[in-house]
Amino acid sequence: MTEEQNQLGTALRRWRDRLAPADVGLPATGKRRAAGLRREELAALAGLSVDYLVRLEQGRASRPSEQVAAALARALHLEVTERDHLYRLAHLPLPGSGRISTHIPPSVQRLLAALTDQALGVFTADWTLITCTGLWAALFGEPAQPPADQRNLVLETFLPAVDSGPLPRSERGQEALEAALVADLRTAQGTFPDDPRLRRLIQDCTTRSPRFAQLWSQGVAGALGHDRKTVTHPSVGDITLDCDILTVPGSDLRIVAYTAAAGTPSAEQLDFLRVTATRAPLATRTGKS
């Protein structure tokens, strides 16, 4: 198959070749024939099987789902224009401006790769976790098992799964945290009134959670802010941390950072967890194999 006949596969290979392991927080181990990422590395970052990535690059698969395309765009550190080109080559509609975006700008990707020893999680406007650093996973547990659309803070707060662990406890109290989270979601609805995923999330929580329905009926809009939270960890016990929410100009992403002051017992507990935080930022699991 010629490059002209396999434009998607050619583009994926070229984008993969231009990324060095250090760009995504991976060590450059072993002898390499090229400077770019190996297929195995890109597949792991995007949450795909290596076989499926090979089929995409060779042109034996040419119509990935929107979820797969979004995961590849993030893993390959594509700019918005490049992401749109990927969607066109995959015969997918371009992400709408009125939809909640899951795209992570390359600059934020590089930030995460450089700060993988910090507890950072990246959330969409509806509070779905799309990626995190190794220390975040060590602190809260590897979030790769639930489906991507279930790694949502609103669902975890108001409709927790049977096997889900305890959430961090806010020093302001659970009721205040719930009210602030619903107010933040109300603000997201005002920004993305036609987003179908957000609409389903609100409907599901309103129907199944009396507490959410009560708070939602109040119509309060707001934003989550600084907090201090206590995490119960199976290895280090209770660890109390500052929780800050950072925003990216021109994006609706939220970067949540958990930190501790130097020299405190909490900082020592984080140092202990860093020993187990040995992987690159989490890939969004697509379930494609």
C-alpha positions in Angstrom: 0.0 0.0 0.0 1.4 3.4 -1.0 1.7 6.4 1.3 -1.1 8.1 -0.7 -3.4 5.1 -0.1 -2.5 4.9 3.6 -2.4 8.6 4.7 -3.5 7.8 8.2 -0.8 5.2 8.8 1.8 7.4 7.3 0.8 10.3 9.5 0.8 8.2 12.6 4.3 6.8 11.9 5.7 10.3 11.2 4.2 11.7 14.4 5.6 8.8 16.4 9.0 9.2 14.9 9.3 12.8 15.9 8.7 12.1 19.6 11.6 11.1 21.8 11.1 9.0 24.9 12.0 11.9 27.1 9.2 13.9 25.6 6.7 11.6 27.2 8.6 10.9 30.4 10.1 7.5 29.3 13.7 6.5 29.7 15.6 5.9 26.5 16.5 2.3 27.3 18.0 -0.3 24.9 19.4 0.2 21.4 17.2 2.1 19.1 17.2 2.2 15.3 15.4 5.5 15.3 15.1 8.4 17.8 11.3 8.2 17.9 8.9 6.2 20.1 8.6 2.5 19.6 5.2 1.1 18.7 5.0 -0.6 22.1 5.6 2.7 23.8 3.0 4.6 21.9 0.5 1.8 22.3 0.9 1.9 26.0 0.6 5.6 26.2 -2.6 5.6 24.1 -4.1 2.6 25.9 -4.1 0.4 22.7 -2.9 -3.0 21.9 0.3 -3.1 19.8 -1.5 -5.3 17.2 -4.2 -2.7 16.7 -1.6 0.1 16.4 0.3 -2.0 13.8 -2.9 -2.4 11.8 -3.5 1.3 11.9 0.0 2.1 10.7 -0.1 -0.5 8.0 -3.5 0.6 6.7 -5.2 -2.7 7.6 -7.4 -0.6 10.0 -8.4 2.9 8.9 -11.5 3.9 10.8 -10.6 4.2 14.5 -13.3 5.4 16.9 -13.4 8.9 18.2 -12.1 7.6 21.6 -9.1 6.0 19.9 -8.4 9.0 17.8 -8.5 11.3 20.9 -6.2 9.0 22.8 -3.7 8.9 19.9 -3.8 12.7 19.6 -2.9 13.0 23.3 -0.2 10.4 23.2 1.4 11.9 20.1 1.3 15.4 21.6 -0.6 16.8 18.6 -1.4 20.4 18.2 -5.1 21.2 17.6 -4.6 21.6 13.9 -2.8 18.2 13.8 -5.5 16.6 15.9 -8.1 17.8 13.4 -6.0 16.4 10.5 -6.0 13.0 12.3 -9.7 13.1 12.6 -10.1 13.9 8.9 -7.8 11.0 7.9 -9.8 8.7 10.2 -13.1 9.8 8.6 -14.3 11.2 11.9 -16.3 14.5 12.5 -14.1 17.2 14.0 -14.5 17.8 17.7 -17.2 20.4 18.1 -16.5 23.7 19.7 -19.6 23.2 21.9 -18.4 19.9 23.2 -16.2 19.3 26.3 -12.7 18.7 25.0 -10.4 15.9 26.1 -7.4 17.3 24.1 -4.3 18.0 26.1 -2.0 20.6 24.5 1.6 19.4 23.9 2.9 22.0 26.4 0.8 20.4 29.2 1.9 17.0 28.1 5.5 18.1 28.5 4.7 19.6 31.9 3.3 16.2 33.1 6.3 14.3 31.7 8.7 16.7 33.6 6.6 16.5 36.8 5.8 12.8 37.0 7.2 12.8 40.6 4.4 15.2 41.6 0.8 14.2 42.2 -1.0 15.7 39.2 -4.3 14.7 37.6 -5.8 16.3 34.5 -9.6 16.5 34.3 -12.1 17.7 31.7 -14.7 20.4 32.4 -17.1 17.7 33.6 -14.5 16.3 36.0 -13.5 13.2 34.0 -9.9 12.1 34.7 -8.1 11.8 31.4 -4.5 11.4 32.5 -2.3 11.6 35.6 1.2 11.3 36.8 2.8 8.3 38.4 2.7 9.8 41.9 -1.0 10.5 41.5 -1.6 6.8 40.6 0.6 5.8 43.6 -1.5 8.0 45.9 -5.0 7.1 44.7 -4.4 3.8 43.1 -4.0 3.0 39.4 -7.2 4.3 37.7 -6.8 2.3 34.5 -9.4 -0.4 35.3 -12.7 1.5 35.1 -13.9 2.6 31.7 -12.7 6.1 30.8 -16.1 7.6 31.1 -16.5 6.2 34.6 -13.3 7.9 36.0 -15.4 10.9 36.9 -15.2 12.8 40.2 -18.9 13.6 40.1 -19.9 9.9 39.7 -17.3 8.8 42.4 -18.8 11.4 44.8 -22.6 10.8 44.3 -22.8 7.4 42.7 -19.7 5.5 43.9 -19.1 2.0 42.6 -19.4 -0.9 45.1 -15.7 -1.6 45.0 -14.5 2.0 44.9 -12.2 3.1 47.7 -12.7 6.1 50.0 -12.5 9.5 48.5 -10.2 12.2 49.9 -11.8 14.0 52.9 -12.1 17.7 52.7 -11.3 19.8 55.7 -14.4 21.8 54.8 -16.6 18.8 55.2 -18.3 16.4 52.8 -21.4 18.5 52.4 -19.5 21.7 51.5 -17.4 19.7 49.0 -20.5 18.2 47.3 -22.1 21.6 47.0 -19.0 23.1 45.5 -18.7 20.3 43.0 -22.3 20.6 41.9 -21.9 24.4 41.5 -18.8 23.8 39.4 -20.7 21.4 37.2 -23.5 24.0 36.8 -20.9 26.4 35.4 -19.7 23.7 33.0 -23.3 23.2 31.8 -23.5 26.9 31.1 -20.4 26.7 29.0 -21.3 23.5 27.2 -25.2 23.4 27.2 -25.3 21.0 24.2 -22.6 18.5 25.3 -24.3 15.0 25.3 -22.0 13.4 27.7 -22.5 16.2 30.3 -26.2 16.0 29.8 -26.2 12.3 30.5 -24.0 12.8 33.5 -26.4 15.3 35.0 -29.5 13.3 34.2 -28.0 10.1 35.7 -26.9 11.8 38.9 -30.2 13.7 39.2 -32.2 10.4 38.8 -30.1 8.2 41.0 -28.8 10.5 43.7 -31.2 12.4 45.9 -28.4 14.5 47.3 -27.2 15.5 43.9 -30.8 16.3 42.8 -31.3 18.5 45.9 -28.1 20.5 45.2 -28.8 20.7 41.5 -32.2 22.1 42.1 -30.7 25.1 43.9 -29.2 26.4 40.7 -26.0 27.6 42.2 -23.0 28.1 39.9 -19.4 28.3 41.0 -15.9 26.8 40.9 -13.9 24.4 43.0 -11.0 26.1 44.7 -8.2 25.4 47.1 -8.8 22.8 49.8 -6.9 20.6 52.2 -7.8 16.9 52.0 -6.9 13.8 53.8 -6.2 10.6 51.8 -6.3 7.2 53.5 -3.6 5.2 51.8 -3.1 1.4 52.5 0.7 1.8 52.7 1.2 5.1 54.5 -2.1 5.7 56.3 -3.8 9.1 56.5 -1.9 11.7 54.6 -3.1 15.4 54.6 -2.3 17.4 51.5 -3.0 20.8 50.0 -5.2 20.5 46.9 -5.1 23.1 44.2 -6.8 23.4 40.9 -4.8 25.0 38.0 -6.3 26.0 34.7 -4.7 26.2 31.3 -5.3 29.5 29.3 -7.5 28.8 26.3 -8.5 25.4 27.6 -11.2 24.1 29.9 -8.8 21.5 31.4 -8.3 21.4 35.2 -5.0 20.3 36.6 -5.4 19.1 40.1 -2.2 19.1 42.2 -1.7 17.5 45.7 1.3 18.8 47.5 2.8 19.0 51.0 5.1 21.5 52.7 8.8 20.4 52.8 9.8 18.8 56.1 6.3 17.8 57.2 5.2 14.2 57.9 3.0 14.4 54.8 6.0 15.3 52.6 7.8 12.2 54.0 4.8 10.1 53.2 4.8 11.4 49.6 8.5 10.7 49.3 7.8 7.1 50.3 5.1 6.8 47.6 7.5 8.3 45.0 9.5 5.1 45.2 6.6 3.2 43.7 5.7 5.9 41.1 7.9 4.6 38.3 5.7 4.9 35.3 4.9 7.6 32.8 1.6 9.6 32.9 -1.5 7.4 32.6 -2.9 6.8 29.1 -6.7 7.0 28.6 -7.7 3.4 28.4 -9.7 2.9 25.2 -10.5 -0.7 25.5 -9.4 -1.3 21.9 -7.5 -4.5 21.5 
